[in-house]
């Protein structure tokens, strides 16, 4: 089953908790703390692979969770880190978050992207030993990770996209030029899913062709099979617009152009070649007549070819023209690097920044770093809370709370996670 768009939930592994432990060995007086650190949670890694050609496996497995790190233990035993979750996706998959932002675009085989970073393991009490603090009772909790709701969309990466009305001969052309075996029949909508094929040009070069299910008038409004499959020609260098010479060639051309323009990305701006197909069944005067009609609506800069996909008549010339058009388009889109361009300097992220705000009867403290410390604090442990107070004092947060009128015993909430609060 061909599936090119799915919703999935991805979650990296949580970090393991650090341990509070002391040596209790015989004949060892005051052995000291030996609580080990928790293990790091596993990452969620996306891997592009040519061995995958559909997203069908995610239709029923929509929750992808990496392994969490294990808790630390006594005798300074560190928890085992969680295994990374490797998610194999077809080349051409785009990963989009809930806000519609593109997080990753997998365009090459074996390309890897860490889409969700595992939580860091918490430190055990052995980590906090110092000359002044020889028996710490403090251990950190492992970082918790949140699930990400993502959309996975497959956009085939091909050199040439075949578009046209149903029964224009796109599948026949694909079968004639490559080893692809698309379904071919004499009724509309034979092709229900996109097909790929590799066309050999001269033994040394080749083109990847994508056959897109037929469009009809109103496809952008959901008629027929709709226009969702047009996402597979968004990346193509050139469009090959196929028209049945037996039909109303003028109307056929205008209908497809209208649907290409109505798509979310205006595909009419993509380089096109127009083909009149099935010429093996008509005489020369009919060919000339239909070609003259088509030229009244096709821009003069757009090449028009007359072929027979079934009998392979005039296909070599069409292939050469496609190769030239694809090569020209590739050169046009190559990134241009300025010779003497100045480096772009970027300010570092203000992760240490924080802000204090009075909300109702309690203060709220927000900031990346302090919220991260709070998430790793066990608020049921008095030593853990005392350590958090020390951190807030060193960061200047306690001074700001006093300046804004915080009173003893007043509630101080840190971040947005419930339960992360202390008393001033």
C-alpha positions in Angstrom: 0.0 0.0 0.0 1.3 3.4 -1.0 1.0 6.0 1.8 2.6 9.4 1.5 1.3 11.3 4.5 0.9 10.2 8.1 0.6 11.7 11.6 3.1 10.4 14.2 4.1 10.9 17.8 7.8 10.9 18.5 9.3 10.9 22.0 12.9 10.7 23.1 13.9 8.6 26.1 13.8 10.1 29.6 17.0 10.4 31.6 17.5 8.1 34.6 17.5 9.4 38.1 20.7 9.7 40.2 21.0 7.7 43.3 21.5 8.7 47.0 23.6 6.0 48.6 26.4 5.6 51.1 28.9 2.8 51.5 28.0 0.3 54.2 30.9 -2.1 54.0 32.2 -3.9 57.0 35.3 -2.3 58.6 34.9 0.8 56.4 34.2 3.7 58.7 32.3 6.6 57.1 32.7 5.2 53.6 31.1 8.2 52.1 28.5 8.7 49.3 28.5 6.3 46.4 25.3 7.0 44.5 25.8 6.7 40.8 24.4 8.9 37.9 21.4 8.0 35.9 21.8 7.0 32.2 20.9 9.3 29.3 17.8 8.7 27.4 18.0 7.5 23.8 17.6 9.9 20.8 15.0 9.6 18.1 17.0 9.5 14.8 15.5 9.8 11.4 17.4 7.9 8.7 16.7 8.3 5.0 16.9 5.1 2.9 16.3 4.2 -0.7 15.1 0.8 0.6 11.9 2.6 1.9 9.4 3.8 -0.7 6.2 4.4 1.4 5.1 5.5 4.9 2.6 2.6 5.2 4.4 1.2 8.3 3.4 4.3 10.3 -0.3 3.9 9.7 -0.6 1.6 12.6 2.6 2.4 14.6 2.0 6.0 15.3 3.9 6.2 18.6 7.7 6.0 18.3 9.4 6.1 21.7 13.2 5.8 22.3 14.4 3.8 25.3 14.8 5.7 28.6 18.0 5.7 30.6 18.2 3.5 33.7 18.5 4.9 37.3 21.9 5.1 39.0 22.6 2.7 41.9 24.9 2.3 44.9 28.6 1.6 44.6 28.8 4.4 42.0 27.0 2.3 39.4 25.9 4.5 36.5 22.5 3.7 34.9 22.6 2.3 31.4 21.9 4.8 28.7 18.8 4.2 26.5 19.3 3.0 23.0 18.6 5.4 20.2 15.5 4.8 18.1 16.4 4.7 14.4 13.4 5.5 12.3 13.9 4.6 8.6 12.0 6.9 6.2 11.9 7.1 2.4 14.3 9.6 0.7 12.2 12.7 0.1 10.4 12.7 3.4 9.6 16.1 5.0 9.0 16.3 8.7 6.6 19.1 9.8 5.7 20.1 13.4 2.3 21.2 14.7 3.0 24.8 13.9 3.6 23.9 10.2 7.4 24.5 10.4 9.7 22.1 8.5 12.0 20.4 11.0 13.8 18.1 8.6 14.0 17.4 4.9 15.5 14.1 4.0 16.8 14.5 0.5 19.8 12.0 0.4 20.3 8.3 1.0 21.7 7.6 4.5 21.1 11.1 5.7 20.5 11.2 9.4 18.7 13.8 11.6 18.3 13.8 15.4 14.7 14.9 15.6 14.3 14.5 19.4 17.2 14.6 21.9 17.1 12.2 24.8 16.9 13.5 28.4 20.2 13.8 30.3 20.6 11.5 33.3 20.6 13.0 36.8 23.7 13.1 38.9 24.0 10.8 42.0 25.1 12.1 45.3 28.7 10.9 44.7 28.9 13.7 42.1 28.4 16.5 44.6 31.2 15.5 47.0 33.6 18.4 47.8 35.9 19.4 50.6 33.1 21.4 52.2 30.3 18.9 51.4 31.5 15.5 52.2 28.2 13.7 52.8 25.7 15.2 50.3 22.1 14.0 50.4 21.4 15.5 47.0 20.7 13.6 43.8 19.1 14.9 40.6 16.2 13.5 38.7 16.6 12.6 35.1 15.3 15.0 32.5 11.9 14.2 31.1 11.1 14.6 27.4 7.9 15.6 25.8 6.2 13.8 22.9 6.2 15.6 19.5 3.2 15.5 17.2 4.6 15.5 13.7 3.4 15.1 10.2 5.5 13.0 7.8 5.0 13.8 4.1 6.7 12.0 1.3 7.7 14.1 -1.7 9.3 12.0 -4.4 12.6 13.3 -5.7 12.6 12.9 -9.5 14.1 14.7 -12.5 10.9 14.7 -14.6 7.3 14.7 -13.4 4.6 13.4 -15.8 1.3 15.2 -15.6 -1.9 15.2 -17.6 -5.5 14.2 -17.8 -6.4 10.5 -17.1 -5.6 8.2 -20.0 -3.1 10.7 -21.6 -0.6 7.8 -21.8 1.7 8.7 -18.8 2.0 5.2 -17.5 2.6 3.8 -21.0 5.4 6.3 -21.5 6.9 5.4 -18.2 6.8 1.7 -19.1 8.3 2.4 -22.5 11.2 4.4 -21.2 12.0 2.4 -18.1 11.7 -1.0 -16.4 8.8 0.2 -14.3 5.6 -1.9 -14.5 2.7 0.5 -13.8 -0.8 -0.7 -14.4 -2.1 0.2 -17.9 -5.7 0.0 -19.0 -8.2 1.8 -21.3 -10.2 3.3 -18.5 -9.6 6.5 -16.5 -7.7 6.6 -13.2 -5.7 3.5 -13.9 -2.9 5.0 -11.9 -3.9 5.5 -8.3 -0.5 6.1 -6.8 2.7 7.7 -8.1 5.2 5.5 -9.9 8.9 5.9 -10.4 11.0 4.8 -13.3 14.6 5.3 -14.5 15.0 6.2 -18.2 18.4 5.4 -19.7 19.6 8.2 -22.1 22.9 7.2 -23.7 24.3 4.5 -21.5 26.1 7.0 -19.3 23.3 9.2 -18.0 19.7 8.6 -16.9 16.6 10.4 -15.7 14.3 9.6 -12.9 10.7 9.9 -14.0 7.6 10.2 -11.7 4.2 9.3 -13.1 1.5 11.2 -11.2 -2.2 10.0 -11.1 -4.3 11.9 -13.7 -5.8 15.3 -12.8 -9.2 16.5 -13.8 -10.9 19.9 -13.7 -11.6 20.8 -10.1 -8.9 18.5 -8.7 -7.7 21.4 -6.5 -11.2 21.3 -4.9 -11.1 17.5 -4.3 -12.7 16.2 -7.4 -11.4 12.9 -8.8 -8.3 11.9 -6.9 -7.7 15.5 -5.9 -4.4 17.2 -6.2 -2.5 15.8 -3.2 -0.3 13.7 -5.4 1.1 16.9 -6.9 3.4 17.1 -3.9 5.5 14.5 -5.7 6.3 16.9 -8.5 7.2 19.8 -6.2 10.9 18.7 -6.3 11.1 17.8 -10.0 13.3 19.8 -12.3 11.0 19.6 -15.3 7.3 18.8 -15.9 6.3 16.8 -19.0 2.7 17.6 -19.8 1.1 14.8 -21.8 -2.0 15.4 -24.0 -4.0 12.8 -25.9 -4.1 13.9 -29.5 -7.6 12.3 -30.0 -9.2 14.8 -27.5 -9.7 18.5 -27.2 -6.1 19.4 -26.9 -6.7 23.1 -26.1 -9.1 22.3 -23.2 -6.8 19.5 -21.9 -3.8 21.9 -21.8 -5.7 24.7 -20.1 -7.3 22.3 -17.5 -4.0 21.0 -16.3 -2.4 24.4 -16.2 -5.3 25.7 -14.1 -4.8 22.9 -11.6 -1.0 23.3 -11.5 -1.5 27.0 -10.7 -4.2 26.3 -8.1 -1.8 24.0 -6.1 -0.2 25.4 -2.9 3.0 25.9 -4.9 2.4 27.5 -8.4 3.8 24.7 -10.5 3.2 26.5 -13.8 6.4 28.3 -13.2 8.3 25.0 -13.4 10.0 24.4 -16.8 7.6 22.3 -19.0 7.7 20.3 -22.2 4.4 19.5 -23.8 3.8 16.2 -25.6 1.0 15.2 -28.0 0.7 11.4 -27.5 -0.8 8.6 -29.5 0.2 9.9 -32.9 0.5 6.4 -34.3 -3.2 6.2 -34.8 -3.8 9.5 -36.7 -2.8 10.7 -40.1 -0.5 13.6 -40.9 -3.2 16.2 -41.5 -4.8 15.5 -38.2 -1.5 15.8 -36.4 -0.8 19.1 -38.1 -4.3 20.4 -37.2 -4.1 19.4 -33.5 -0.6 20.8 -33.2 -1.8 24.2 -34.7 -4.7 24.3 -32.2 -2.3 23.5 -29.3 0.1 26.2 -30.3 -2.6 28.9 -29.8 -2.5 28.3 -26.0 1.0 27.0 -25.3 3.7 29.7 -24.7 6.2 30.0 -27.6 9.1 29.3 -25.3 7.6 25.9 -24.4 8.7 23.0 -26.7 6.0 20.8 -28.1 6.7 17.2 -29.2 4.6 14.6 -31.0 5.2 11.0 -29.9 3.7 7.6 -29.5 4.4 6.1 -26.1 3.1 2.7 -27.2 5.1 2.4 -30.4 8.1 4.5 -29.1 7.9 6.8 -32.1 10.0 10.0 -31.6 11.0 9.0 -28.0 14.8 9.4 -28.6 14.3 13.1 -29.5 12.1 13.6 -26.5 14.7 12.0 -24.1 17.4 14.3 -25.4 15.2 17.3 -24.9 14.4 16.2 -21.4 18.1 15.7 -20.5 18.9 19.2 -21.8 16.1 20.8 -19.9 16.9 19.0 -16.6 20.6 19.9 -16.9 19.8 23.5 -17.6 17.4 23.7 -14.6 19.9 22.0 -12.3 22.6 24.5 -13.1 20.1 27.4 -12.6 19.3 26.3 -9.0 22.8 25.7 -7.9 23.6 28.0 -4.9 25.8 30.9 -5.7 28.5 31.7 -3.2 29.8 35.3 -3.1 33.6 35.5 -3.6 34.2 38.1 -0.9 31.2 37.6 1.3 31.5 38.7 5.0 30.9 36.1 7.7 27.6 36.3 9.5 28.0 36.8 13.2 25.2 35.6 15.4 24.6 36.4 19.0 24.6 33.3 21.3 21.3 32.1 22.7 20.4 33.8 26.0 20.0 30.5 27.8 21.0 32.0 31.1 18.4 34.8 30.9 15.5 34.7 33.3 12.5 36.8 34.3 10.4 37.2 37.5 6.8 38.1 37.3 4.1 38.5 40.0 1.0 36.5 39.1 -2.0 36.7 41.6 -0.4 35.9 45.0 2.7 34.1 43.8 5.8 34.8 41.8 6.7 33.0 38.5 10.3 32.5 37.5 10.9 31.7 33.8 14.2 31.0 32.0 15.7 28.1 30.1 18.6 27.3 32.5 16.7 27.7 35.8 13.7 25.7 34.5 16.2 23.0 33.5 17.6 22.9 37.0 14.1 22.8 38.4 13.1 19.9 36.2 16.0 17.9 37.6 15.2 18.8 41.2 13.4 16.4 43.6 11.1 18.9 45.3 10.3 16.3 48.0 13.9 16.3 49.1 14.9 19.2 51.4 18.6 19.0 50.3 17.5 19.1 46.7 15.4 22.2 47.3 18.2 23.8 49.2 20.5 23.2 46.3 18.0 24.9 44.0 17.8 27.9 46.3 21.6 28.2 46.1 21.5 28.1 42.3 18.8 30.8 42.3 20.8 32.9 44.7 24.0 32.7 42.5 22.0 33.6 39.4 20.6 36.7 41.1 17.0 35.5 41.1 16.5 35.6 44.9 17.8 39.2 44.9 15.3 40.1 42.2 12.5 38.5 44.2 13.4 40.5 47.2 13.5 43.7 45.1 10.0 43.0 43.8 8.6 42.5 47.4 8.6 38.8 47.9 7.7 37.9 51.5 8.8 34.9 53.6 6.7 31.9 52.9 5.4 33.3 49.6 5.0 30.7 46.8 7.6 30.9 44.0 6.7 28.9 40.9 9.4 27.9 38.5 8.4 27.3 34.9 5.1 25.8 33.8 5.4 22.2 35.1 3.0 21.6 38.0 4.8 20.9 41.3 7.9 23.0 40.5 7.5 25.5 43.4 9.3 26.5 46.5 8.7 29.0 49.4 10.6 32.2 49.5 
